């Protein structure tokens, strides 16, 4: 019979290859497929079934359908809910699409029906039939997926073409193999391809059975999940796949060898790796143990960065990074020189103490740069749990290493410069005292075997150079303070700030805002105005922020007015930054009775303090106002008692405390004030008010007073002197014991102010009262 061409409705089969002689049940739901079925039913029930190339595609075109398919007869149509149509079809013969005659509302093709009839079997065809049946017997023997009745029907077929098609439909080949068999029109070539694929299926099925047998030997019959994992493991073994837990364990062991962490540490960690290898990969314990092992191996057990130290280069680096701070830089260079002479065995821990913004962190970075070491910062501000330092024990969910070991993981070398920032901001609660945990970290006799609770292995921290920073030493525990050498960064003078702004900060602000120095010019007087009236701090952080704000305003002005550049002067600075925010107290315009000028030290530097006293007729009451702290109130009481005891020498009525009321007031009453250093100032103001002798307006003073009139030393002389200098004061009375501290005062201030050391109140009164 010759090949005949038919015009047939066509359905694209998703993931199914239809063969001649095959009966199949399947559902169609796509509108284009349902329409084709309905059209075929209207005609002679014949339909052409061809597989689509991608089973996942929903919308297919003519190019997405294989050209070889099967002409079939629809035996039964059932309409199900959800616009689903179920078909029972019987394959008749092969067909090859010549062309698509219609694509909407259904596919219709001109199909050439392939004639596969013949009279008798040739010898070669008979031989192929026998081989195919033998391979089918082998497949049936190892596969439980073929039903016996279907198998016997296949074995009874004598037509080679029909045998190939029926066997291809019976065996679970993938779609590509089945389509390739359908495409082959030659019986013998089709038989050869079928035999090759049957051989492969027998081998794969036998291997599958072997895998199942091996798995069952390892399997706990009550653990289905375990069986599946073991099955996967055997599959990986057969394929030579090394991506399992065993491969990870082997990688961990190799890293342990390379880490040189010491014999005892390596033995313990290898035990953990062995336990990790035995655990099921999907278990929670496996992921926890993996995280622990990776954390331990990330530590720099034996990785050092070579230290390079040249004292001249170090001095140059410190000068490049910081203007001023001469004594601080000198002390740091001394410290580094000793480290060099002792080959790094100098175990002193530096503590950089000073107000915010004076450059503590940047000094630590400069030390690291001078030594050629890596730098890592650990913020301790606000921590109140010992576990933040030592880590959490592994028994807790979400356990992790402490901040010290986390920093070591981050920096990846054993000898970094580690900055413990804000060490004075640590708290204490029921979870422990983190400052106590730091004792071991900072003690060179103990930290060679520091044990983090999470790591559980001794780690050598003796090569780490620790530097700490603090704003104040009051809140640091004494044992911790004893382990550190204090270097105080007291702050910058106005001239130092001016140089820093001109040489560093303005350039940095211009760079941050994308401007050039030709677009913005800030005069020296404008910078001075910013320092005096828009910032009040010991450091330069707020000054930097204000200069950045100035640059932003200037950039906006340039774009709005279409000008090329902006110049900021003392006269127009308020146009950019608004009205002045701070005004330093200046000395009084005249000498007055009962008003004395004291000097105070605050966290933002020094300031002057005006103390006013009124003496009134009354009954001996003493009133203190201005939100004074307890220590300052006691200083006032001490001053009054001294005056009562020395009334004759001061030419004051003996009974003043019985018939006079004394009111001591410190202006800016909303601002809390405390400390003993205003003692001599309050005594001077009270004596002035009682004797009616004016206080010199160009004199300021600072010092603690005793009942016997002795003047005791104070702190912060440099900052207080700077405040007096700003206020125009020409004479400063200081305690005799503070005389050596005058050397710390900047030379420009020493040249302008006369310092008078006083051992007793007699010297104070002699120089302060007219």
Residue pairs with C-beta under 8 A, 6 or more apart in sequence:
1 115
1 117
2 115
3 112
3 113
3 114
3 115
4 112
4 113
4 115
5 98
5 110
5 111
5 112
5 113
6 46
6 48
6 71
6 95
6 110
6 111
6 113
7 101
7 108
7 109
7 110
7 111
8 40
8 46
8 47
8 48
8 71
8 95
8 108
8 109
8 111
9 36
9 37
9 39
9 40
9 43
9 47
9 48
9 106
9 107
9 108
10 36
10 47
10 48
10 49
10 50
10 65
10 69
10 97
10 100
10 106
10 107
10 108
10 109
10 111
11 28
11 33
11 36
11 37
11 47
11 48
11 49
11 50
11 107
12 33
12 50
12 51
12 52
12 60
12 64
12 65
12 107
13 26
13 49
13 50
13 51
13 52
13 69
14 52
14 55
15 51
15 55
15 175
16 24
16 26
16 51
16 175
17 51
17 175
17 178
17 179
17 182
18 24
18 49
18 51
18 69
18 70
18 72
18 89
18 91
19 70
19 91
19 165
19 166
19 168
19 169
19 178
19 182
20 70
20 91
20 92
20 93
20 94
20 116
20 162
20 165
21 91
21 162
21 165
21 166
21 169
22 70
22 90
22 91
22 165
22 166
22 169
23 75
23 88
23 89
23 90
23 91
24 72
24 88
24 89
24 91
25 86
25 87
25 88
26 86
26 87
26 89
27 80
27 84
27 85
27 86
27 87
28 34
28 37
28 84
28 85
28 87
29 82
29 83
29 84
29 85
30 58
31 105
32 104
32 105
32 106
32 107
33 106
34 83
34 85
35 105
35 106
36 47
36 106
36 107
36 108
37 47
37 74
37 77
37 85
37 87
39 106
39 108
40 46
40 47
40 74
41 74
41 77
45 73
45 74
46 71
46 72
46 73
46 74
46 92
47 71
47 72
47 73
47 74
47 89
48 69
48 70
48 71
48 72
48 95
48 97
48 109
48 111
49 69
49 70
49 71
49 72
49 89
49 91
50 65
50 66
50 67
50 68
50 69
50 70
50 97
51 65
51 66
51 69
51 175
51 179
52 60
52 64
52 65
52 66
53 64
53 65
53 66
54 60
54 64
55 175
57 64
61 103
62 100
62 103
62 107
65 97
65 107
66 179
66 183
67 96
67 97
68 94
68 95
68 96
68 97
68 179
68 182
68 183
69 94
69 95
69 97
69 111
69 182
70 91
70 92
70 93
70 94
70 95
70 182
71 91
71 92
71 93
71 94
71 95
71 111
71 113
72 89
72 90
72 91
72 92
73 89
73 90
73 92
74 87
74 88
74 89
75 88
75 89
75 90
76 87
76 88
77 85
77 86
77 87
78 85
78 86
78 87
79 85
79 86
80 86
91 165
93 113
93 114
93 115
93 116
94 113
94 114
94 116
94 182
94 185
95 111
95 112
95 113
95 114
96 111
96 112
96 114
97 109
97 110
97 111
98 109
98 110
98 111
98 112
99 109
99 110
100 107
100 108
100 109
100 110
101 108
101 109
101 110
102 108
114 185
116 161
116 162
116 187
118 159
121 129
121 158
121 160
124 188
125 160
125 187
125 188
125 191
128 160
128 187
128 188
128 191
128 192
128 195
129 158
129 160
129 163
129 191
131 191
131 195
132 163
132 164
132 167
132 191
132 194
132 195
132 198
133 155
133 163
135 195
135 198
135 199
135 202
136 151
136 154
136 155
136 167
136 170
136 171
136 198
138 198
138 202
139 146
139 171
139 198
139 201
139 202
139 205
140 146
140 151
142 202
142 205
142 206
142 209
143 201
143 205
145 172
146 170
146 171
150 170
151 170
153 166
154 163
154 166
154 167
154 170
157 163
157 166
160 187
160 188
160 191
161 187
161 190
164 181
164 187
164 190
164 191
164 194
165 181
165 182
167 194
167 198
168 177
168 178
168 181
168 182
168 194
169 178
171 197
171 198
171 201
172 201
173 181
173 197
173 201
177 197
180 193
181 190
181 193
181 194
181 197
184 190
184 193
207 238
211 231
211 234
211 235
211 238
212 231
214 234
215 227
215 230
215 231
215 234
216 227
218 230
219 226
219 227
219 230
220 226
220 227
225 280
225 282
226 280
229 280
229 281
229 282
233 244
235 241
236 242
236 243
236 244
244 281
245 276
245 277
245 279
245 281
245 286
246 277
248 276
248 290
249 273
249 274
249 276
249 277
252 273
252 276
252 293
252 297
253 270
253 273
255 297
256 266
256 269
256 270
256 273
256 297
257 266
259 266
259 297
259 301
259 302
260 301
260 302
261 269
261 301
261 302
261 457
262 301
265 301
265 457
265 458
268 456
268 457
269 293
269 296
269 297
269 457
272 289
272 292
272 293
273 293
275 289
276 286
276 289
276 290
276 293
279 285
279 286
279 289
280 286
288 394
292 394
292 454
295 400
295 401
295 409
295 454
295 455
296 455
296 457
298 409
298 412
299 405
299 408
299 409
299 455
299 459
300 408
300 409
300 411
300 412
300 413
300 414
301 414
301 459
302 414
303 412
303 413
303 414
304 413
304 414
304 415
304 463
305 372
305 373
305 374
305 413
305 415
305 416
306 372
307 344
307 371
307 372
307 373
307 415
308 371
308 372
309 336
309 339
309 340
309 370
309 371
309 372
311 333
311 336
311 337
311 340
313 370
314 333
314 336
314 370
314 371
315 329
315 333
317 366
317 369
317 370
318 329
318 332
318 333
318 363
318 366
318 370
319 329
321 362
321 363
321 365
321 366
321 369
322 329
322 359
322 362
322 363
322 366
323 496
323 499
323 500
323 503
323 504
324 492
324 493
324 496
324 499
324 500
325 359
325 363
325 489
327 744
328 363
328 487
328 488
328 489
331 487
332 350
332 363
332 367
332 487
335 346
335 348
335 350
335 485
336 367
336 370
336 371
338 346
338 348
339 345
339 346
344 463
347 444
348 484
348 485
349 442
349 466
349 467
349 468
349 483
349 484
349 485
350 466
350 467
350 468
350 484
350 485
350 487
351 423
351 467
351 468
351 469
351 470
351 473
351 481
351 484
351 485
351 486
351 487
352 360
352 363
352 364
352 467
352 468
352 469
352 470
352 487
352 489
353 360
353 469
353 470
353 471
353 472
353 473
353 486
353 487
353 488
353 489
354 360
354 471
354 488
354 489
354 490
354 491
354 538
354 539
355 471
355 491
355 537
355 538
355 539
355 603
355 604
355 605
356 471
356 537
356 538
356 539
356 541
356 603
357 537
357 538
357 539
357 540
357 541
357 542
358 489
358 490
358 491
358 492
358 538
358 539
358 540
359 489
359 539
359 540
360 469
360 489
361 377
361 419
361 421
361 469
363 489
364 375
364 377
364 417
364 419
364 467
364 469
365 375
365 419
367 417
367 465
367 467
368 374
368 375
368 416
368 417
369 375
371 417
371 465
373 413
373 415
373 416
373 417
373 465
374 411
374 412
374 413
374 416
374 417
375 411
375 416
375 417
375 419
376 407
376 408
376 410
376 411
376 416
376 417
376 418
376 419
377 407
377 418
377 419
377 421
378 403
378 404
378 407
378 418
378 419
378 420
378 421
379 421
379 422
380 403
380 420
380 421
380 422
380 423
380 425
380 426
380 434
381 421
381 422
381 425
381 426
382 425
382 426
382 427
383 389
383 403
383 426
383 427
383 434
384 426
384 427
384 428
384 429
384 431
384 434
385 429
385 431
385 432
385 434
386 431
386 432
386 433
386 434
386 436
386 437
387 402
387 431
387 432
387 453
388 402
388 403
388 434
389 402
389 403
389 404
389 434
389 437
389 438
389 441
390 402
390 437
390 451
390 452
390 453
391 399
391 400
391 401
391 402
391 405
391 452
391 453
391 454
391 455
392 398
392 399
392 400
392 453
392 454
393 399
393 453
393 454
394 454
394 456
399 454
400 406
400 454
401 409
401 452
401 454
401 455
402 437
402 452
402 453
402 454
404 418
404 441
404 450
404 452
404 461
405 452
405 454
405 455
405 459
407 416
407 418
408 414
408 416
408 459
408 461
408 464
411 418
414 460
414 463
414 464
415 463
415 464
415 465
416 464
416 465
417 464
417 465
417 467
418 464
418 465
418 466
418 467
419 467
419 468
419 469
420 438
420 466
420 467
420 468
420 469
421 468
421 469
422 469
422 470
422 471
423 435
423 438
423 468
423 469
423 470
423 476
423 480
424 470
424 471
424 472
424 473
424 474
424 475
424 476
425 475
426 434
426 435
427 434
428 434
428 435
433 477
435 476
435 477
435 480
436 477
436 479
438 480
439 446
439 479
439 480
439 483
440 446
440 447
440 450
441 447
441 450
441 461
441 466
442 466
442 468
442 480
442 483
442 484
443 483
444 462
447 460
447 461
447 462
447 464
448 460
448 461
448 462
449 458
449 459
449 460
450 458
450 459
450 460
450 461
451 457
451 458
451 459
452 459
468 484
470 476
471 603
472 603
473 481
473 486
490 538
490 716
490 718
490 719
490 744
491 537
491 538
491 539
491 605
491 718
491 719
492 500
492 538
492 539
492 540
493 722
493 746
493 748
493 749
494 528
494 531
494 532
494 722
494 726
495 746
495 748
496 746
497 531
497 540
497 543
498 524
498 527
498 528
498 531
500 540
500 543
501 527
501 530
501 531
501 540
501 543
501 547
502 524
502 527
505 540
505 543
505 544
505 547
506 517
506 522
506 527
506 547
507 517
508 544
509 544
509 547
509 548
509 550
509 551
510 516
510 517
510 519
510 520
510 551
512 548
512 551
513 548
513 551
513 552
513 555
514 555
515 551
515 554
515 555
518 565
519 554
519 555
519 558
519 564
519 565
519 566
520 551
520 554
520 565
520 566
520 567
520 568
521 565
521 566
521 567
521 568
522 547
522 550
522 567
522 568
523 567
523 568
523 569
523 570
525 569
525 570
526 568
526 569
526 570
526 573
528 570
529 570
529 573
529 580
530 543
530 546
530 547
530 550
530 573
530 577
531 543
532 582
532 584
532 726
533 580
533 581
533 582
533 583
534 546
534 577
534 580
534 581
534 582
535 542
535 543
535 546
535 582
536 542
536 581
536 582
536 604
536 605
537 543
537 604
537 605
538 603
538 604
538 605
538 719
546 577
549 577
550 568
550 573
550 576
550 577
553 576
553 577
554 566
554 568
554 576
557 563
557 566
557 576
558 564
558 565
558 566
568 576
574 580
584 607
584 608
584 723
584 726
584 727
585 607
585 608
585 610
585 727
586 727
586 728
587 597
587 697
587 698
587 700
587 727
587 728
587 729
588 595
588 597
588 610
588 697
589 697
590 697
591 694
591 695
591 696
591 697
591 770
592 694
592 695
592 697
593 688
593 689
593 692
593 693
593 694
593 695
594 612
594 613
594 614
594 615
594 685
594 686
594 688
594 689
594 695
595 610
595 611
595 612
595 613
595 685
595 688
595 695
596 610
596 611
596 613
596 681
596 682
596 684
596 685
596 688
596 695
596 701
596 768
597 608
597 609
597 610
597 611
597 681
597 695
597 697
597 699
597 700
597 701
597 727
597 729
598 608
598 609
598 610
598 611
598 677
598 678
598 681
598 682
598 700
598 701
598 702
599 606
599 607
599 608
599 609
599 677
599 700
599 701
599 702
599 720
599 721
599 723
599 724
599 732
600 606
600 607
600 608
600 609
600 673
600 675
600 677
600 678
600 702
600 720
600 723
601 607
601 675
601 677
601 715
601 716
601 719
601 720
605 719
605 722
605 723
606 716
606 718
606 719
606 720
606 721
606 722
606 723
606 724
607 723
608 700
608 723
608 724
608 727
608 729
609 666
609 673
609 678
609 681
610 666
610 667
611 664
611 665
611 666
611 678
611 681
611 682
611 685
612 664
612 665
612 666
612 667
612 685
613 662
613 663
613 664
613 665
613 682
613 685
613 686
613 688
613 689
614 662
614 663
614 665
614 689
615 656
615 660
615 661
615 662
615 663
615 686
615 689
615 690
616 660
616 661
616 663
617 659
617 660
617 661
618 659
618 660
618 661
619 658
619 659
619 661
620 657
620 658
620 659
620 660
620 661
621 661
621 662
622 636
622 637
622 640
622 661
622 662
622 663
622 664
623 661
623 662
623 663
623 664
624 633
624 636
624 664
624 665
625 663
625 664
625 665
625 666
625 669
626 665
626 666
626 667
626 668
626 669
626 673
627 669
627 670
627 671
627 672
627 673
628 636
628 666
628 673
628 674
629 672
629 673
629 674
629 675
630 674
631 674
631 675
631 676
632 666
632 673
632 674
632 675
632 676
632 678
634 676
635 676
635 678
635 679
635 682
635 704
635 705
636 664
636 682
638 679
638 705
638 706
638 707
639 679
639 680
639 682
639 683
639 686
639 705
640 657
640 662
640 686
641 707
642 683
642 705
642 706
642 707
642 708
642 709
642 761
643 650
643 652
643 683
643 686
643 687
643 690
644 656
644 657
645 707
645 708
646 709
646 761
647 653
647 654
647 656
648 654
650 687
650 690
650 691
650 765
651 691
652 687
652 690
652 691
656 690
660 690
662 686
662 689
664 682
664 685
664 686
666 673
666 678
676 704
676 712
676 714
677 702
677 703
677 704
677 714
677 715
678 702
679 703
679 704
679 705
679 712
680 701
680 702
680 703
680 704
680 705
680 711
680 733
680 758
680 761
680 764
681 701
681 702
682 705
683 705
683 761
683 764
684 695
684 701
684 764
684 765
684 768
684 769
685 695
687 693
687 765
687 769
688 694
688 695
688 769
691 769
693 769
693 770
694 769
694 770
695 768
695 769
695 770
696 731
696 767
696 768
696 769
696 770
698 728
698 729
698 730
698 731
699 729
699 730
699 731
699 732
699 733
699 767
699 768
700 724
700 727
700 729
700 731
700 732
700 733
701 732
701 733
701 734
701 764
701 768
702 714
702 717
702 720
702 732
702 733
702 734
702 735
703 711
703 712
703 713
703 714
703 733
703 734
703 735
703 738
703 758
703 764
704 711
704 712
704 713
704 714
704 735
705 711
705 712
705 761
706 712
709 760
709 761
709 762
710 759
710 760
710 761
711 735
711 736
711 758
711 759
711 760
711 761
711 763
711 764
712 735
712 737
713 735
713 737
713 738
714 720
714 734
714 735
714 738
717 734
717 738
717 741
717 742
717 744
717 745
718 741
718 744
718 745
718 746
720 732
721 732
721 745
721 749
721 753
721 755
722 745
722 746
722 749
724 732
724 753
725 748
725 749
725 752
725 753
729 753
730 752
730 753
730 754
731 753
731 754
731 756
731 767
732 753
732 754
732 755
732 756
733 756
733 758
733 763
733 764
733 767
733 768
734 741
734 742
734 755
734 756
734 757
734 758
735 757
735 758
735 759
736 757
736 758
736 759
738 757
739 755
739 757
742 750
742 755
745 755
756 763
756 767
757 763
758 764
758 767
